[in-house]
């Protein structure tokens, strides 16, 4: 991650931390949450190279979709709300999924991934598990 993107992350984190102050009026909280939402959307649209399609009606629900090549099943990310889709894309591009993991938990996830996708032989998996 380059220096500029880490600075932008700090700005959103600062805005979000201001939302939890007890001395803000409801108008100020609304403005801050709107600023956070717009900043997230701006960053996602700069980074995400695929079109966000929608709203589409599917029965009683409204769906927003976009291509997501990192998803292995159907390679489409869809949400019922536009803001939820932006949040999911923001989480993918700007958060680290291993922030809350220990090394042991990551190692166990790696072994499970190898087992599920049959990337290594059975004997290699036994060796990894014994380590």
N, C-alpha and C positions, 0 to 999 in steps of 0.2 A: 504494500500500500504506500502510495507516495505521500509526501508531506502535505500537499494541498488537500487530499481527500481526508486525511486524519484531522486536519484543521476544521473541515466542514462537519465531520462527525462530532467534534467537540461543540460546535455551534448548535447542532440539534440537541445534543445532550444538555447543554446549558438551557435551551428553551424548555426542554422537558422538565428539568429540575425546578425551573421557575413556576411550573404549573402546580407544584406541591407546596408552595408557600401558603401559609394560613392567612396572610394579610392582604391577599389580592381580591379585588372585587370580581363579581361574576362576569362583568363585561371584559375585564382584563384577561380573565381565564379563557373566555371565548376567543379573544383576539390571539392569545398565545397559542392555543390549540389549532387555530386556523393557520397561523404562521408555520407551526410544526408540520401540519398536513401539506401545505404548499411547498415547503422546503423538501420534504420527503418525495413528493411527486416530481419536483424539478430534478432531483438527483437521480431518481429511477429512470425518468425519461431520457436523461443524458446517457445513462449507462446501458439501458435495455434497447437492443437494436431491432426488436420486433414490434409489430403493430399491436396495439391493444384494441380488440374488437368488442363491440357491444354498444348498447344493451340489446340482447336477444331475449325474446320471450320463449320460455320453455314451460308450457303448462301455466301454472300460477306464479312461476318465479322468473326473475330477470337474471340473466347471466352475462358476465364480462369474461372474455377469454384472451389469452395471448400464448404465443409459442414459448415453450420452456424446454430446450434441449437437454437440460440436466435432469429432467424427470424421465425415468426409464419406461413408464407404462405407455401413455399415449402422447407424451411430449406436448401436452397442452395444460396450461394452468388456468383454472376457471374459478370464479368466485361470484357470489350473488350481489355483492356490493363493489363498486369501483374502488372505494377506499380500502377495502379488505384485500383487493388484488394488488394495489400499490404497496400495502403493508407487507404482503407475502414476497413481493419482488424486492422490497427494501431489505427484508430480513435475509434474502438470498445473497444480495450483492454486498451488503454492508455489515453483516454480523458474522461472527465466527461460530460455527456449530459446536466447536470444542472448547469454548470459553469456560464452561462449567464442568468439564471432564478432567479426571485425573489420567495419568499415563496408563494405569492399569485398566481403566474403563475403555480408553481408546484402543488398547491392545485387544481387549475382549470383543469390542465391536469389529475390529479388523478380522479376528478369527471367525466370528459369526458371518461376516461378509464373505470370507473365503469359503466357508461351509455352504452357505446359501447359493453361491454362484459357481461352485465347484472349480475354483481357480487353481487349486493345488491338490496334490494327491492326498489320500487318506493318511499315509505314513507321515507326510510333512505336517499335516494338521495335528497328529498325535505329538510330534516333536514340538511344535509351537505351543501346544497346551501344556506340555511338561515344563516348558520354560517359564 
